[in-house]
Every structure is written in C-alpha cells, then in structure tokens.
Amino acid sequence: MMTPLPKNSVRGSSSGVAIMAVFDLLGRKWNMRILWELRTTAYSFRALQERCDGMSPSVLNTRIKQLIEAKLVEKSAQGYQLTELGADLMETLDPLRDWAAQWESTLAK
C-alpha cells in the first residue's frame, strides 16, 4: 500500500493537492492513534504496540513505515518519535480538537 503524499493521487482525489494527501494519511486506520501516542514522548516498538491496544506487529510496522516516509515519525535512540513536522501537525490539529468538542456539544443538544 502506497503512502499518501502530496503530488500523488490519493483516496478521494487525483489532484495531488497536499491537504487531500494529509487527510488520506491521517484517515488510515491507526495512523492518528500512533501520532497521538507519540505526541509527548518516544516509545519503543513494543511499548507503542501496547499503547495502541496491542495492534498486530505487522500493521504497526506498516503504519510506522508510512509515517516515516511522510516524514512525520522518525526512529531515534529512545525509540519512535515525532519529527519536527509531525509535532507541528499535532499542534496544528489542536484547534480542530477544540472544534470537534464544540460540535459534539452542539449535537448533544
């Protein structure tokens, strides 16, 4: 499975527009969870697997490879961690999390 990247055709868009590539990448099962778990600290493969509810090693390996290719995750001496770009992405998503909470509240009324 190819990693969704800008300038490539992705699910839902053949235009190669970067925003569509990031939506495709983040929409792939487990990718957001992995980024979320790595937002504050690095984890070894096994520790990350445990934090992600014990997902299969093959799936975790595939997702990590995609996130590394997308330059959002890197491997360091401490384990897997967000790159500067990955940390920027997680920070950029903060307003969207706030919006989602507001949306949830509105729907509950």
C-alpha positions in Angstrom: 0.0 0.0 0.0 1.5 3.3 -1.0 1.9 6.1 1.4 -0.4 9.1 0.6 1.9 12.0 -0.2 1.4 15.4 -1.9 1.6 15.4 -5.7 0.2 11.8 -5.9 -3.3 10.5 -6.5 -4.8 9.6 -3.1 -8.1 8.2 -1.9 -10.8 10.7 -2.8 -8.6 12.9 -5.0 -6.5 12.5 -8.1 -5.3 16.1 -7.9 -2.2 15.6 -5.8 -3.2 18.5 -3.5 -1.3 18.3 -0.2 -4.4 18.7 2.0 -6.1 15.7 0.4 -2.9 13.6 0.9 -2.8 14.5 4.6 -6.5 13.7 5.1 -5.9 10.3 3.4 -2.8 9.6 5.5 -4.5 10.6 8.8 -7.6 8.7 7.9 -5.8 5.4 7.6 -6.6 3.1 10.4 -4.2 3.6 13.4 -2.2 6.5 12.0 -3.8 9.2 14.1 -3.5 6.9 17.2 0.2 6.4 16.6 0.8 10.1 16.2 -1.3 10.8 19.3 0.7 8.4 21.4 4.0 9.9 20.2 2.9 13.5 20.8 4.7 13.7 24.2 7.4 11.1 24.2 9.3 8.4 22.2 8.3 4.8 22.5 10.0 1.5 21.5 8.1 -0.6 19.0 6.8 -2.9 21.7 5.7 0.0 24.0 4.0 1.7 21.2 2.2 -1.5 20.3 1.0 -1.8 23.9 -0.2 1.8 23.9 -2.1 1.1 20.7 -4.2 -1.6 22.3 -1.9 -4.4 21.2 -2.4 -3.9 17.4 -0.7 -6.6 15.4 3.1 -6.1 14.8 2.7 -6.3 11.0 0.1 -3.5 11.0 2.1 -1.3 13.3 5.2 -1.9 11.2 3.3 -0.9 8.0 1.9 2.3 9.7 5.3 3.3 11.1 6.9 2.9 7.7 4.2 5.1 6.1 4.6 7.8 8.8 8.4 7.7 8.4 8.1 8.0 4.6 5.7 11.0 5.2 8.4 12.5 7.5 6.1 12.7 10.5 7.9 10.0 12.6 11.5 9.0 13.0 13.4 6.4 14.8 15.9 7.6 17.5 17.9 6.0 20.2 14.9 6.5 22.5 12.5 4.8 20.1 10.0 6.1 17.6 9.2 9.8 18.0 7.5 12.6 16.1 9.7 14.7 13.8 9.5 18.4 14.0 7.0 18.3 11.1 5.0 15.6 13.0 4.9 17.7 16.2 3.8 20.8 14.1 1.0 18.7 12.7 -0.2 17.6 16.1 -0.1 21.3 17.3 -1.9 22.4 14.2 -4.7 19.9 15.0 -5.3 21.4 18.4 -8.0 23.9 17.1 -9.7 21.1 15.2 -9.9 19.1 18.5 -11.5 22.2 20.1 -13.9 22.5 17.2 -14.8 18.8 17.5 -15.6 19.2 21.2 -17.9 22.1 20.3 -19.5 20.1 17.5 -20.1 17.2 19.9 -21.7 19.5 22.4 -23.9 21.0 19.7 -25.1 17.7 18.5 -25.9 16.6 22.1 -28.4 19.4 22.5 
